Amino acid sequence: VVGRGNTLYKPHYPELLFKHLKEGNPFVTFGCIADVCADTLYQWLNTHPEFKDARKRGELHCLKKHIQDLERGSKQKNFKPACKIFLMKSMFGKYGFNAGANNTGAVEQQPYDDFDV
């Protein structure tokens, strides 16, 4: 059990997290870098505002990278986008990649609490 004042969190983690996400990696895989479980990462979001901010900023860059990858791939001969689209829907559903039609035919956003796979 980690005692008061003794934490696995390090001050440089927000910058590392931002870089990790900017490379296109999912949030939870940052646990491999920090050598902690996903529960700990989510706990840090609640207790370290700078870590939470790094996640928000980094996930936008992550989304941009995957969109650019998809656009580049679409220009390639024999490009099969299914895997990339599935990855994006899994990671970024809250941004509209997981929209579905309701019974009126209108498209509505499906609820997502997180980006993680």
C-alpha positions in Angstrom: 0.0 0.0 0.0 1.4 3.4 -1.0 1.5 5.7 2.0 0.7 9.4 2.2 3.3 11.4 0.4 4.7 8.4 -1.3 3.5 8.2 -4.9 4.4 6.5 -8.2 3.5 9.7 -10.0 6.4 11.8 -11.3 6.4 15.5 -12.3 7.6 14.7 -15.8 4.7 12.3 -16.6 2.4 15.0 -18.2 5.0 15.7 -20.9 5.7 12.0 -21.4 2.0 11.4 -21.7 1.5 14.2 -24.2 4.3 12.8 -26.4 3.0 9.3 -26.1 -0.5 10.3 -27.2 0.9 12.6 -30.0 2.6 9.5 -31.5 -0.9 7.9 -31.8 -0.9 5.6 -28.8 -3.9 5.0 -26.6 -4.0 6.6 -23.1 -4.0 3.3 -21.2 -0.8 2.1 -22.9 1.0 4.9 -21.0 0.8 2.5 -18.1 3.6 0.5 -19.8 5.9 3.6 -19.7 5.0 4.5 -16.1 4.8 0.8 -15.1 1.4 1.2 -13.5 -2.0 -0.2 -14.2 -4.9 1.6 -15.9 -6.7 2.2 -12.6 -3.7 4.2 -11.4 -3.7 6.3 -14.6 -7.3 7.1 -14.1 -6.6 8.0 -10.5 -3.9 10.4 -11.6 -6.4 12.2 -13.9 -8.4 13.0 -10.7 -5.5 14.0 -8.5 -3.1 15.7 -11.0 -4.7 18.5 -13.1 -1.6 18.8 -15.2 -1.8 15.1 -16.1 -5.5 15.5 -17.1 -4.6 18.5 -19.2 -1.8 16.6 -21.0 -4.3 13.9 -21.8 -6.8 16.3 -23.3 -4.3 18.0 -25.4 -2.5 14.8 -26.4 -5.6 13.0 -27.5 -6.5 15.8 -29.9 -3.0 15.3 -31.5 -3.6 11.6 -31.5 -6.9 12.0 -33.3 -5.2 14.3 -35.9 -2.4 11.8 -36.5 -4.9 9.0 -37.1 -7.0 11.1 -39.5 -3.8 12.1 -41.4 -2.8 8.4 -41.6 -6.2 7.5 -43.0 -6.1 10.3 -45.5 -2.6 9.3 -46.7 -3.6 5.6 -46.8 -6.7 6.4 -48.9 -4.4 7.7 -51.7 -2.5 4.3 -51.8 -3.4 1.6 -54.3 -5.4 -1.3 -52.8 -5.9 0.6 -49.5 -8.2 -1.2 -47.1 -9.3 1.2 -44.4 -11.4 -1.2 -42.2 -8.7 -1.7 -39.6 -7.9 2.0 -39.3 -11.5 2.9 -39.1 -12.2 0.3 -36.4 -9.2 1.6 -34.4 -10.4 5.2 -34.7 -14.0 4.3 -33.7 -12.6 2.4 -30.7 -10.3 5.2 -29.6 -12.3 8.3 -30.6 -16.0 7.4 -30.5 -16.9 10.5 -28.6 -15.7 12.7 -31.5 -18.4 11.3 -33.9 -16.7 8.3 -35.3 -19.2 6.1 -33.6 -22.4 7.8 -34.7 -25.4 5.6 -35.4 -28.8 6.3 -36.9 -31.9 6.4 -34.6 -35.3 5.2 -35.7 -36.1 8.6 -37.4 -33.2 8.2 -39.7 -31.3 11.1 -38.1 -27.7 10.4 -37.0 -27.0 10.8 -33.3 -23.8 10.5 -31.3 -23.5 7.4 -29.2 -22.4 8.0 -25.6 -18.8 7.4 -24.7 -17.1 8.2 -21.5 -13.6 7.5 -22.7 -11.4 7.0 -25.7 -9.8 3.8 -24.6 -10.0 0.5 -26.3 
